[in-house]
Amino acid sequence: MEIPRRRFCFCVLTLFVIVFLSPTTVEAMIRHYKFNVVMTNTTKLCSSKPIVTVNGKFPGPTIVAREGDTILIKVVNHVNYNVSIHWHGIRQLRTGWADGPAYITQCPIQPGQNYLHNFTLTGQRGTLWWHAHILWLRATVHGAIVILPKLGVPYPFPKPYKEKTIVLGEWWKSDVEELVNEASKIGTAPMASDAHTINGHSGSIPNCPSQSSYGLPVRAGKTYMLRIINAALNEELFFKIAGHVLTVVEVDAVYTKPYKTDTVYIAPGQTTNVLLTANANAGSNYMVAATTFTDAHIPYDNVTATATLHYIGHTSTVSASKKTVLASLPPQNATWVATKFTRSLRSLNSHEYPARVPTTVDHSLFFTVGLGANPCPSCSNGVRLVAGINNVTFTMPKTALLQAHFFNISGVFTDDFPAKPANPYDYTAPVKLGVNAATMKGTKLYRLPYNATVQVVLQNTAMIVPDNHPFHLHGFNFFEVGRGLGNFNPEKDPKMFNLVDPVERNTVGVPAGGWTAIRFIADNPGVWFMHCHLELHTTWGLKMAFVVDNGHGPDQSLLPPPADLPKC
């Protein structure tokens, strides 16, 4: 295979993933990885079922690169499922073919086939992650992406002594795909996960006390940076370390104003970097915990994952088991803790890292997001739970949308996604099941001209059950300029928008019974998915896509597809 060249091309293949090239004298490099998607036997959580992994690892391998590097990742499918992998948060400027969501930017990689993802890390540094973007495979197919600053460029905070990656996840004893298929037949939600995990370990849990815990070693007086990723499918989480204060310095690979807290709230799809100073009693161990946050009335996993922070290099002889400091965890419905955390985040907005917030809006969109119910005679209650945006339940196509857009294939999608609900109502008031609960189906996209400024108000609804919805936008970062409870007021609420230093993200939580307003510039041509990052809701249709037209000239146009683009 011909390897694209920049200044250097250096490739060493091994059986699995492969190379971490250590940059020395060059600023931009080509980094090569091989992802073998395989079935792996495991005894985690007292279960011996095989799981789908990358290179036999759970979590999967970490991609390490620098801002400006080009990444080549060959994904080889050795399992009986169709596979696709998304590089979550990577902007994919003009390289939408590498974005990964199945049937959106590519057809999935079929069993026995492979695909080379090729993209450049432009203007980004920090913590992101990768995961499967088809079926519920991301339960075990996920891993971290660490983008270091360019050589010679420091962090905008004191350099930490060491950096650690913390991947939070969920675990099912049963086959997840079987659970989803069974639930789909009767129109309800599948069973909640059996446990949460921290770097693949749950800690001791009921009915399975032998499970191991992840250990986080620290030295007294040193400061560490923790790169925290919520890879869970359906659970928003609180993260806490007993006896220690955490300082948030980055979310979704964007630097923030430092914010001190003892509890981090993190939704599926989000990443958060925190500084941890090891300044507690070095003779003790400290619980590291990840526990559910929910204020909805749907099945959820109430098992707390635990790990241990322990000091190394001290001479204490007291038994560690007798001096473990437990974390004081917030209640699972502690909305006030999640709200305080979310409202405290601000962009750094410095000279080196300005917050370029759009101050004018070309396209003002109002999207209702929530659950619904459609008639289903064969389902257990006569209805099938669904989800939708502006009352549209997204129907996945059989041809990838980006291919249909690039090659002008008719009949795959329409570009008439509604800019607002067809029938306005009191969105946050409970409604009867038959009123506004039914949805229409369609593969509808919203078309944007290149470089348009866009505002999207995401309004949560109270139909069926109120729930938080972490929304992820592919291809762009956006600014969260406002949020509130109740129905969005287009006259009053925009007057309170933060257009100076709002937090910049790729995944934002829409609060139950409230709304969130985001702004972005459509400067990336292609087709870009936007969806709830609760996998259950995405499965039910809580998703849509933008199609962004080319601008002027090749630098503002989508690149042609690669020759090995998977076929449907």
C-alpha positions, -999 to +999 in steps of 0.1 A: +000+000+000+013+034-009+019+055+023+013+092+018+044+113+025+050+146+042+085+154+054+092+119+066+076+085+062+086+060+089+066+028+095+073-003+116+046-030+116+039-054+144+010-078+148-013-054+165-011-017+170+016-003+163+039+025+166+043+053+189+068+075+171+086+098+195+089+132+179+123+148+183+133+172+156+102+175+135+069+192+143+044+173+121+047+136+116+028+107+101+018+082+127+007+047+118-016+024+138-033-009+130-066-017+147-075-054+146-112-058+156-113-093+172-133-114+197-116-117+230-123-140+259-126-123+293-134-132+329-144-096+338-173-093+362-175-131+368-183-136+331-164-157+306-183-144+275-162-133+246-163-096+237-155-075+207-122-055+212-095-038+193-062-057+195-076-078+224-077-048+248-105-034+269-103-004+269-086-004+235-052+011+226-045+048+232-036+069+201-008+094+210+001+122+186+008+159+184-012+188+170-004+189+133+003+152+129-013+130+102-028+098+115-031+066+094-052+039+111-059+006+093-090-010+108-092-047+100-125-065+108-120-100+121-155-104+137-189-114+123-204-080+129-202-050+105-178-025+121-171+012+119-150+034+142-155+071+149-127+094+161-148+114+185-141+151+185-116+151+156-128+179+133-120+160+101-115+191+081-125+182+045-118+145+054-154+134+064-147+101+048-126+092+078-152+103+104-166+068+109-203+067+117-219+038+098-242+049+069-235+086+076-200+091+062-192+055+052-207+021+048-195-002+076-164-024+073-178-059+066-163-091+081-129-098+066-125-064+051-104-033+061-103+004+057-075+030+061-086+061+080-064+091+070-068+125+087-047+154+101-050+169+136-055+205+127-058+231+154-066+206+182-047+194+212-060+177+244-080+145+252-105+130+228-114+093+222-124+068+196-152+042+196-173+019+175-202+038+157-225+009+148-249-012+169-239-011+206-204-023+199-188+008+216-196-009+249-162-027+245-148-011+214-133+023+226-101+040+237-084+073+243-069+098+219-041+120+234-031+150+213+000+167+227+007+204+219+032+211+192+068+208+202+079+237+223+043+248+231+036+246+268+003+239+285-014+271+297-010+258+333+019+244+353+033+212+337+021+182+356+046+156+370+028+128+351-004+123+331-028+094+335-058+084+313-090+074+331-116+057+309-150+053+325-173+026+310-203+003+315-203-035+315-230-061+307-227-097+317-250-107+288-244-101+251-254-065+246-266-070+210-289-098+221-304-076+248-310-048+223-326-071+198-350-086+224-360-052+237-366-040+201-391-068+195-413-056+224-407-019+220-391-012+253-356-004+267-330-031+272-317-040+306-294-015+323-257-024+325-245-046+354-216-024+365-195+006+357-157+004+351-126+025+356-100+016+330-117-018+325-120-026+362-151-024+383-137-030+418-156-053+441-193-055+433-223-075+447-223-111+436-188-107+422-165-096+451-134-110+435-132-083+408-100-063+407-097-025+411-076-001+391-048+014+411-036+050+407-001+055+422+010+090+431+039+106+449+033+131+477+036+167+466+034+160+429+007+172+405-008+149+380-031+155+351-060+130+347-075+127+313-110+115+321-133+100+294-169+089+297-171+060+273-203+046+289-232+039+266-261+053+286-249+067+319-240+102+330-215+099+358-201+117+388-163+112+393-146+118+426-114+111+445-117+110+483-097+136+502-086+155+471-096+186+451-096+185+413-089+215+391-106+214+357-083+228+329-098+213+298-130+198+284-135+181+250-099+190+240-104+228+246-086+246+275-108+262+302-104+287+329-092+267+360-121+255+381-117+237+414-142+211+424-144+179+444-168+162+420-166+160+382-199+156+362-192+140+328-218+127+303-212+100+277-190+113+249-174+140+270-138+143+282-125+163+311-088+170+321-082+178+357-051+185+378-047+165+409-022+175+436-012+147+459-013+167+491-033+143+514-021+120+541+005+098+524-002+070+549-037+064+535-054+050+504-082+070+488-113+058+470-116+068+433-153+064+424-175+067+393-213+066+401-245+073+381-261+107+378-297+104+367-330+123+373-350+102+349-374+073+356-357+048+333-336+017+341-301+027+351-270+010+366-267+020+403-234+001+409-205+024+417-171+016+401-142+020+425-105+023+422-077+033+447-054+062+447-023+052+468+008+070+477+041+054+467+075+060+483+063+064+519+073+040+547+040+036+566+036+000+579-001+003+588-023-021+569-037-003+538-070-021+542-076-004+575-070+031+563-088+036+531-106+069+529-140+065+513-154+090+489-185+110+499-206+105+468-235+128+458-270+113+454-278+098+420-304+126+415-281+154+425-291+177+397-277+207+417-242+192+416-243+185+378-258+220+372-232+238+393-204+220+375-217+227+340-224+263+347-189+269+361-171+259+329-157+288+308-134+290+278-099+301+286-103+329+260-066+340+262-045+357+235-031+322+225-064+305+228-092+329+220-129+320+221-142+329+186-178+330+194-202+338+165-219+371+174-243+371+144-265+342+133-273+332+097-294+301+106-314+301+138-327+266+145-350+254+173-349+216+178-371+198+203-354+166+216-370+138+235-388+105+235-420+095+219-442+065+212-456+051+180-483+025+176-470-011+176-496-039+177-470-066+183-453-047+212-460-054+248-479-022+255-492-016+220-467+011+215-430+013+206-408+038+224-390+060+199-372+093+200-369+123+177-359+158+169-387+182+159-409+151+159-388+134+133-374+099+141-343+095+119-343+066+096-309+052+088-302+049+051-288+019+032-263+041+013-239+063+032-252+099+033-218+114+024-215+092-007-251+102-017-242+139-013-208+137-031-221+117-060-255+133-062-273+100-056-310+107-055-336+091-032-312+085-002-321+116+018-340+149+016-327+183+028-360+194+043-353+188+080-376+212+099-359+243+114-385+243+142-414+221+154-444+220+130-468+222+159-456+242+189-468+232+224-458+234+260-426+214+257-418+209+294-453+201+306-464+165+309-487+154+280-510+125+273-494+097+253-515+104+222-508+141+221-476+150+202-460+117+212-462+100+178-434+108+154-428+108+117-400+088+101-376+101+076-340+105+065-340+143+065-310+166+066-306+203+071-286+221+044-261+248+053-239+270+030-202+270+036-192+294+064-227+300+076-231+309+113-255+286+131-274+288+163-293+257+175-315+258+206-320+222+219-352+221+238-359+191+260-394+178+261-414+160+289-431+134+267-429+099+281-402+107+306-379+138+311-343+129+307-309+146+301-296+143+266-259+147+259-258+158+223-227+153+201-220+172+168-196+156+144-172+177+124-173+208+145-167+223+179-194+246+192-199+272+220-226+267+246-239+303+248-268+297+271-289+272+290-319+273+313-350+255+327-385+255+312-393+265+277-368+287+258-380+323+255-367+337+222-372+373+234-357+372+269-332+343+270-308+355+242-302+387+262-285+366+288-263+346+264-226+345+271-208+356+239-175+364+256-161+331+271-187+303+268-174+268+271-164+252+238-173+216+233-182+188+209-208+172+233-232+191+254-259+181+279-295+192+273-310+194+308-342+175+317-370+201+316-348+227+300-328+239+270-293+245+257-282+270+230-251+264+209-234+283+181-209+272+155-195+281+121-202+257+092-167+258+079-163+221+072-179+208+040-196+173+041-223+155+060-222+157+098-241+137+122-257+152+154-272+128+179-278+121+215-249+102+229-270+079+250-269+049+228-304+038+237-318+072+225-297+071+193-310+036+186-346+050+190-339+078+164-328+108+184-305+120+156-302+141+125-275+153+101-263+186+085-251+187+050-226+216+045-220+226+009-186+233-006-173+269-005-151+285-031-120+266-044-104+234-033-095+246+002-132+249+010-143+217-007-147+181+004-119+159-007-127+129-030-133+096-013-104+072-009-102+042-032-108+017-003-139+033+010-161+004+022-191-006+001-226-013+014 
